[in-house]
């Protein structure tokens, strides 16, 4: 909010080098639900794998910057990277297309918003 932006600007004045310009912009978090489908090799502990895939997707998505597009291919890559030898296929069901936020929005998610169909 505007108060937090102003407080940040005031505090940065105590830390910035003389003559250095600073710019602070506030943003809005956009919560994104993500649904994936997994195909894995036989004999794998599914609950453990799902937890690890969810955590990897959340961590990767939440590293995104303001105005940065959330690509379906990124979600897929994040999930498959958990165990590429075990995960045979990972399909992104939701979002149905890449998500393009406004310049002042950052896409965020949580383990409660990442589900496996």
N, C-alpha and C positions, 0 to 999 in steps of 0.2 A: 504494500500500500504506500501511499505518498509519504506518510510519517516515517516509515522504515527507510525509504529512499533518502529522505532529508537527514535522518539520523546517521545513515551510512556516509553520506557526503561530509557531514560535519566531523565524523570520526576519522575519515580518510585524510582530512586536513592535518591531523596530528602525525600522520605517517608518511605522507608523500614527500618526494624530494622537491626542493625549491624550483619553481618554474615548470614542474611536470603537470601536464593537464590531466584531469580525471573526468570520467563520465560514468554516471551511475544510472541505470535504467531498471525500473521495476518490471516484473513479469507476472504472468498468471500461469499456474499449473493447470494443465488439462489432463484429467484422468482418463486413461484409455483401457478399456476392457480388451483382453486378448484371449482368443480361443484357438487351440492347436489340436491336431490329431497326430498321434505317434504310432508308428509301426516299428516294433523292436524284435530282436532275435529271441527265440524261445529260451526259457530258463532264467530270465532276468527278473530281479526284484522291481516290479513296476512302481510301487509307492516311493521307494528310494530314488529311483530314476526321475520320476515326476517332480519330486521335491527339488532335485538338483537342476532340472530343466527350468522350472519356475524361477528359481533363484537366479539363474544365469540370465534369463530374459529380463527379469526385473532390474538387475544390476546394469545390464547393457542399455535398456531403454532409458533408465533414469540418469544415465550419463549424458544424454542428449542436451544440446544447448537451446536457448530461446530461438524460435523460428526454424529449427532444424526438422526436416521431414522425417517421419518414422516410416521406413521402408519395410514392406513385408519380407523382403529378402534378408534384412538385418535380423528380424525376429527368427526367421528360419535358421540363419547362420549361428545365432547365439545359442539356440536350443540344440542344434546338431553338434556343436563344438563340445558339449558336455561329455559325450561318449560316441564319437563317430563310428566306432566298430560295432556298437550295440544298436544304435538308432539307425534303422534302415530307411525310414522316411519320416519327415516331419512336415505336415501341411498346415499352413496358416489359414484358419477358417474366418476369424475375425481379428482385425479389421479386413473387410473385403477388398480394400484398396489402400494404397499408401496414404498416410495421414499427413496433411500439410497444415501446420498451425499458422496463426498470424505471427508477425514479427515479434510481438511481446509475449508469446505463449510458449511454454515448455511442456512437452508431452511427458507424463509420468504414469507409472502403473504400480501395482503392488501384488504380492502373492495371492491375495484374495481376488484380484481382477484377472489373473492368468489362470485359465482353466484348460483342462484336457478333455476333449470330447470322446 
